Amino acid sequence: MKPAAFTYHRARDVEGATRLLAELGDEAKVIAGGQSLVAMMNFRLARPGHLVDIGGLAGLAGLRTDSGGGLHIGALTTHHAVETAPADALGPGFAVLRDAMRWVGHLPIRTRGTVGGSLAHGDATAEWCLLAVLLDAELVAHGPDGERRIAAAEFFHGYYTTALEPDEILVEVVFPRPAPHAALTEFAERQGDFATVSAAVDLEPADGGGHFTAARVALGGVDAMPVRVPEAEDALVSGGAPGPELYARTAAVAAESVDPPSDGNGSAHYRRVLIRTLVARACEEAMAR
Amino acid sequence: MTDNAPEHTAQQRQLLSLDVNGETHELLTEPRRTLVDVLRHDLRLTGTHVGCEHGICGACTVLLDGAPVRACLMFAAQAEGKEIRTVESLADGTRLNDLQQAFSEHHGLQCGFCTPGFLMLAEGFLAERPEASKEEIREVVASNLCRCTGYQTIVEAIDDCAARRRAALRSRLEGTAHHNGDSRDSEDENTSETVPPGAACEEVPCGSTTRSR
């Protein structure tokens, strides 16, 4: 279908964009890469009266590391830019981000779609949302009163709903610490589709590798937003030696600890079966780094 | 249109300047026109096809600053200031470019509806990854839908074109063509125009029943 009519505004800077958003109120939507929004507008699932295009804003794309070892990703950085980032821009600590990009749509989606756009869209199965929750990312929003930082754990409120105010623009996401033993994997009916279930883990093996000192497990596609699974994290830390047996036990715990929905992509039972496979696989991949 | 936004129902138009295939086009169009609709309806460049209009099928794939994008998933206004390339830019008059030639030789098309999208996808991908393996090509080909060929011939066409380009580049860099024992690479030193018909088919069963329809 064709989208409903709207007025197009091209932002010249972040301040101007937020001022305009404050003025236009609920009638306005921010567009960056548009890889979710334009599809929704073509279906007329979204009919904003005004679009504020921030795609051309300078300084909002790119990767940089800070002195504390954190990685800052500008909101307009495309998935493809992360996928093709030089090894020294990411380092082994953030290779998980690069490797996760192959799950984001297809190449022509990744060349346009942006990291900030994906986070602000808040799809329950989006890879960036899952990675942000897994790795305790902080999201930097710019509004009429300046910037504020929002922890990923507080950013996602439900299906396509986030802590962003209508007059705020996401400008950056910060991954605060390296995660050298992290991995994301997922299952979708066809390559490039939205995940039925996605699983991501971040593991911290003890020196010598005899056990895990800390572990994080997060799932997408099982709730209205990505969720951490503390029961599975406990299972990893208290479960002894790393290896296939521990990963299988952990994955079984994860499957029983969540209450996934039944819908056209799969029943709750089917999603639990996927969780049992994917969590174990993510652990294997994380430790293979 | 919703009642609370009557001002948008009017034929609000904006002036756009688009750089398409090296030519600058100025046009007056509604902001809601997607890039593919502007290409087809305003600029009459109907080589770019439109299928699903939600980014799934890839028939509308064009190059934006060299990168393959879905022309149905962006508004034309977003393409201002960028270099747009469509399938019309590939051939030189009636002479197909090497990628098109490879699609023809490998039977990488039947009805042809998806072909412009696959061509632009492959052009953009190979420009960035000239050394792409067949497996990488296969993964990228999964971006678009074809309902006739079953994809195998498309993968082979792109792989063959990539191999020929690499060989051509090598021989240019070396300043002289020479044989290195790899039969495909030695063929590849020819330009696509001089390869005899069927030469590219040596590695694939041209008469296989899967492509006979």
Interface residues (C-beta under 8 A of the other chain):
Chain A: M1 K2 P3 A4 A5 F6 T7 Y8 R10 E27 I31 G34 Q35 V38 A39 M41 N42 F43 R47 G49 L51 D53 G55 G56 H80 T84 R102 G105 H106 L107 P108 I109 T111 R112 Q191 G192
Chain B: M1 T2 N4 A5 E7 H8 T9 A10 Q12 Q14 E30 P31 R32 T34 D37 E53 H54 G55 G58 T61 L64 A67 P68 V69 R70 C72 L73 M74 F75 A77 Q78 G81 L121 G124 F125 E128 E139 V140 A142 S143 N144
